[in-house]
Amino acid sequence: FSLSDVTLETTAEDLYNRSFEALKLSEESQLKLLYKGKRLGGSETVFSSVPKKTPKMLVMATSIVAMKELNSMRSDPTIRGFDQERKVSSNQNNFWGPSTGQHKEYKFCRFQACTWQSFGHRPTESTPHAFAAMKLLEKLATDPGVKAVLLERELVVGTLGEMDPIDDRIMQKTQEKGGCLLGYNTNGGARIDLKLRTDDLSGFRPYQQLVSTLIHELSHNWVGDHNLLFWTNFGQMRLEYLFKHARLRSFVIDGKTTAELAGLETLKVENVYNLVMQELAMDMAQHGLHPNMIAIAIQTRHQELEKEGGERLGSTEEDNTNGMTARQLALAAAERRARQQKKNQD
């Protein structure tokens, strides 16, 4: 409806009364007038100057009786409020047991699932919903092994996201070159995206494959190229991840150790080195490299991790490190190998 004869002297109370009459409301109704986001009321004038355009106001009418009935009602105890829902959701996402969230400083700040493809919305689809993808991203972020890697290197990642498995441009360019892209790192850790879903979109990729891809992308925070320095760093991070789970066998959640929850049922401390070297052999072969080229650096970090959990059985010999940390020794060895490889190529 519209009101005429509105002047600069018209007050909010005048508009209230005239609107009440125009809408033919009963006395059991209450009216609200909103103009430019503010509620009008009182004896103050509405306009200080003549508007350039015809002003529009929002008018809301409510039954006083209905308001009293609503205010007198008690909340339904079977329906959770927003605060309760957040608490329940937080507890459900403790995949690794109570008090196992991210580190306060070294963590993934945000998570983003691929919601624009509407995965899981159609009844005939078997692909997981975006909600499930979000939970998987949170599980990866709170994985004790991943947390150990972030803490050791004091890493902060802006966003951990799900790669679009259908329409990702970087993935498509890689496929055109005959490659297979499972993740990528943007701007040195500002954002990391992982290809969570299988190629047929029927489900998620194996958890340990996703973890390995995540650690691979974290290694790109320092080194962009897949050279010896990169693989040394990646191999050491994989050692730290596996050692963490191998040492948490006494920590049981719902009858399972963290290693079992992470898909590492057969993991033992004495097998960690061989597992990492086997993984490196497969990954480095794609780039014409071999893990023997960085074996000393991997062994050095492995020995340090063993000592952190107690002295190795039968070990009495002290390593000559010249006061250097394991990381410094590893990087120095990797750089020496890289220089030697360059000389051989020349």
C-alpha positions in Angstrom: 0.0 0.0 0.0 1.0 3.6 -0.4 0.5 6.7 1.8 0.1 10.2 0.5 0.5 13.6 2.2 3.8 12.6 3.9 5.9 15.6 4.6 9.1 16.5 6.4 7.0 17.1 9.6 5.5 13.6 9.5 6.5 11.6 12.6 7.0 7.9 13.0 4.0 7.8 15.2 1.9 9.3 12.4 3.1 6.7 9.9 2.3 4.0 12.5 -1.3 5.1 13.0 -1.9 5.6 9.2 -0.4 2.2 8.4 -2.6 0.6 11.1 -5.7 2.1 9.5 -4.7 1.3 6.0 -4.2 -2.4 6.8 -7.4 -2.5 8.8 -5.7 -4.3 11.7 -7.5 -5.2 14.9 -6.4 -3.9 18.3 -4.9 -7.3 19.0 -2.2 -6.7 16.5 1.2 -5.1 16.8 2.9 -3.2 13.9 6.6 -2.6 13.1 7.9 -0.1 10.6 11.4 -0.6 9.2 13.2 2.1 7.1 16.8 1.6 6.0 17.3 -1.2 8.4 16.0 0.7 11.4 12.8 0.4 13.4 10.7 3.6 13.4 9.0 4.8 16.5 8.3 7.8 18.7 7.5 11.4 17.9 10.6 12.1 15.9 10.2 13.1 12.2 11.1 10.4 9.7 12.7 12.5 7.0 15.2 15.3 7.5 15.2 16.2 3.8 13.1 15.4 0.7 14.1 12.0 -0.7 15.2 11.9 -4.3 13.1 8.7 -4.9 9.9 7.6 -3.4 10.9 5.9 -0.1 10.0 2.3 0.6 9.4 0.9 4.1 9.0 -2.6 5.4 5.8 -3.1 7.4 5.3 -6.2 9.7 2.2 -7.0 11.6 2.0 -9.6 14.4 -0.9 -10.9 16.5 -0.3 -10.0 20.2 -2.2 -13.1 21.2 0.0 -15.3 19.1 3.1 -13.7 20.5 1.9 -14.4 24.1 1.2 -18.0 23.3 4.6 -18.4 21.6 6.4 -16.9 24.6 4.6 -19.1 27.1 5.5 -22.3 25.3 8.4 -24.4 26.4 11.1 -25.6 24.0 10.8 -29.1 22.7 13.4 -31.2 24.5 13.6 -33.6 21.6 14.9 -30.8 19.3 18.5 -29.6 19.6 19.3 -26.0 19.5 22.2 -24.6 17.5 24.6 -24.6 20.4 23.8 -28.2 21.3 24.2 -29.2 17.6 27.7 -27.7 17.5 28.7 -29.6 20.6 27.3 -32.9 19.3 29.0 -32.3 15.9 32.3 -31.5 17.6 32.1 -34.7 19.7 31.2 -36.8 16.7 34.3 -35.5 14.8 36.7 -36.7 17.4 37.9 -39.6 15.2 41.0 -40.2 17.2 39.5 -40.1 20.7 38.7 -37.3 23.2 40.8 -34.1 23.2 42.4 -34.9 19.9 41.7 -31.7 18.0 44.2 -29.7 16.0 47.2 -27.9 17.6 46.4 -24.4 18.6 49.0 -22.9 16.4 50.2 -25.4 13.8 47.1 -26.5 11.9 44.8 -26.3 8.9 42.8 -23.1 9.4 39.8 -23.9 7.1 38.2 -26.8 5.3 36.3 -26.8 2.1 34.5 -29.7 0.4 33.4 -29.8 -3.2 29.8 -28.6 -2.7 29.2 -27.1 -6.2 28.9 -30.6 -7.8 26.0 -31.6 -5.5 27.5 -34.9 -4.7 25.2 -37.3 -2.8 22.1 -35.2 -3.4 20.4 -37.6 -5.8 18.8 -40.8 -4.5 20.4 -42.9 -7.3 23.9 -41.7 -6.5 26.4 -43.8 -4.5 29.0 -41.0 -4.2 29.4 -39.7 -0.7 27.8 -36.4 0.3 29.8 -33.2 0.8 29.2 -33.6 4.5 31.1 -36.9 4.5 34.0 -35.1 2.6 34.2 -32.4 5.2 34.4 -35.1 8.0 37.2 -36.8 6.0 39.1 -33.6 5.7 38.8 -33.0 9.5 39.9 -36.6 10.1 43.0 -36.0 8.1 43.7 -32.7 9.9 43.4 -34.3 13.3 45.3 -37.5 12.5 48.0 -37.9 15.2 50.7 -38.6 12.6 49.7 -35.5 10.5 49.7 -33.4 13.6 53.2 -34.6 14.5 54.4 -33.5 11.1 52.8 -30.1 11.4 54.2 -29.6 14.9 57.7 -30.7 14.0 57.9 -28.2 11.2 55.7 -25.5 12.7 53.4 -25.6 9.7 50.2 -23.6 9.2 48.0 -24.3 6.1 45.3 -21.8 5.1 42.8 -24.2 3.6 42.6 -27.9 3.3 40.1 -28.5 0.4 38.6 -31.2 -1.8 39.7 -31.2 -5.4 36.9 -31.1 -7.9 37.1 -34.6 -9.4 35.1 -33.6 -12.5 36.1 -30.1 -13.5 39.5 -29.2 -12.0 41.6 -27.3 -14.5 45.0 -28.3 -13.1 43.9 -31.9 -13.0 42.7 -31.8 -16.6 46.0 -30.3 -17.8 47.9 -33.0 -16.0 45.7 -35.7 -17.5 46.3 -34.3 -21.0 50.0 -34.8 -20.4 49.4 -38.4 -19.4 49.7 -37.9 -15.7 47.5 -38.4 -12.7 47.0 -35.6 -10.2 45.9 -36.5 -6.7 46.6 -33.2 -5.0 48.3 -29.8 -5.3 49.8 -27.1 -3.2 49.0 -23.4 -3.8 51.4 -20.6 -2.8 53.6 -22.7 -0.5 50.8 -23.9 1.8 48.2 -21.2 1.5 45.9 -23.9 0.2 46.2 -27.7 -0.3 43.6 -29.6 -2.3 43.3 -33.4 -2.3 41.4 -35.6 -4.7 39.3 -37.4 -2.1 37.0 -39.4 -4.5 37.7 -42.3 -6.7 37.6 -41.8 -10.5 34.2 -43.4 -10.7 33.0 -41.2 -7.8 31.6 -44.3 -6.0 33.5 -43.5 -2.8 36.6 -42.1 -1.2 40.2 -43.2 -2.0 42.0 -45.4 0.6 42.8 -43.4 3.7 46.5 -44.0 3.6 46.7 -42.9 0.0 45.1 -39.6 1.0 47.6 -39.3 3.9 50.5 -39.9 1.7 49.2 -37.3 -0.8 48.7 -34.8 1.9 52.3 -35.2 3.3 53.5 -35.0 -0.3 51.8 -31.6 -0.7 53.1 -30.4 2.7 56.6 -31.2 1.5 56.0 -28.7 -1.4 55.8 -25.9 1.2 59.6 -25.8 1.0 60.5 -27.3 -2.4 58.5 -26.9 -5.5 60.4 -29.3 -7.8 60.5 -33.1 -7.3 64.3 -33.1 -6.7 66.4 -35.0 -4.1 65.8 -32.3 -1.5 62.1 -32.6 -1.9 62.1 -36.4 -1.6 64.4 -36.3 1.4 62.0 -34.0 3.2 59.0 -36.1 2.1 60.7 -39.3 3.3 61.5 -37.8 6.7 57.9 -36.6 7.1 56.6 -40.1 6.3 58.9 -41.5 8.9 57.6 -39.1 11.5 54.0 -40.0 10.6 54.5 -43.7 10.8 56.6 -43.6 14.0 53.8 -41.6 15.7 51.2 -44.3 15.0 53.6 -47.1 15.8 54.2 -45.7 19.2 50.6 -45.1 20.0 49.7 -48.8 20.2 48.9 -48.5 23.9 46.4 -45.7 23.1 43.1 -47.5 22.3 39.9 -45.8 21.0 36.8 -48.0 20.9 38.9 -51.1 21.0 41.3 -50.0 18.2 44.7 -48.4 18.1 45.3 -45.2 16.1 47.3 -47.3 13.6 44.3 -49.5 13.0 42.0 -46.5 12.6 44.5 -45.2 10.0 44.6 -48.4 8.1 48.0 -49.5 9.4 47.1 -52.7 11.2 50.4 -54.4 10.6 52.6 -51.4 11.4 55.5 -52.0 13.7 58.4 -49.7 14.6 61.0 -52.0 13.1 59.2 -52.0 9.8 58.9 -48.2 9.4 62.2 -47.6 7.5 61.5 -50.4 4.9 58.0 -49.1 4.4 59.2 -45.6 3.6 62.0 -46.8 1.3 59.5 -48.9 -0.6 57.1 -46.0 -1.0 60.0 -43.7 -2.1 61.1 -46.3 -4.7 57.7 -46.2 -6.4 57.3 -42.5 -6.2 60.8 -41.4 -7.2 60.9 -43.8 -10.1 58.4 -41.6 -12.0 61.0 -38.8 -11.9 64.0 -41.0 -12.8 65.4 -41.1 -9.2 66.1 -43.8 -6.7 65.8 -43.7 -2.9 69.4 -45.0 -2.5 70.4 -41.5 -3.4 69.0 -40.1 -0.2 69.2 -43.3 2.0 71.7 -41.7 4.4 69.4 -38.8 5.1 66.5 -41.1 5.7 68.5 -43.4 7.9 69.7 -40.4 10.0 66.2 -39.2 10.7 65.1 -42.8 11.4 67.8 -43.2 14.0 66.9 -39.9 15.7 63.2 -41.0 15.9 64.3 -44.3 17.4 66.3 -42.6 20.1 63.3 -40.3 20.9 61.5 -43.5 21.8 64.4 -45.1 23.6 67.8 -46.5 22.6 67.8 -49.1 19.8 68.3 -52.6 21.1 72.0 -53.7 20.8 73.1 -50.2 19.9 76.2 -48.9 21.7 77.8 -46.8 19.0 77.5 -43.1 19.1 76.9 -41.2 15.9 79.4 -38.5 15.0 77.0 -35.6 14.1 79.4 -32.6 14.9 76.6 -31.0 16.8 74.2 -30.9 13.8 70.6 -31.9 14.2 69.1 -34.7 12.2 67.2 -32.3 9.9 70.4 -30.4 9.2 72.3 -33.6 8.5 69.5 -34.8 6.2 69.3 -31.6 4.2 73.1 -31.4 3.9 73.2 -35.0 2.6 70.4 -34.3 0.2 72.2 -31.2 -1.1 75.4 -33.2 -1.6 73.6 -35.9 -3.5 71.9 -33.2 -5.7 75.3 -31.6 -6.5 76.9 -35.0 -7.3 74.0 -35.9 -9.5 74.3 -32.6 -11.4 78.1 -33.2 -11.9 77.4 -36.6 -13.2 74.8 -35.3 -15.7 77.2 -32.6 -16.9 
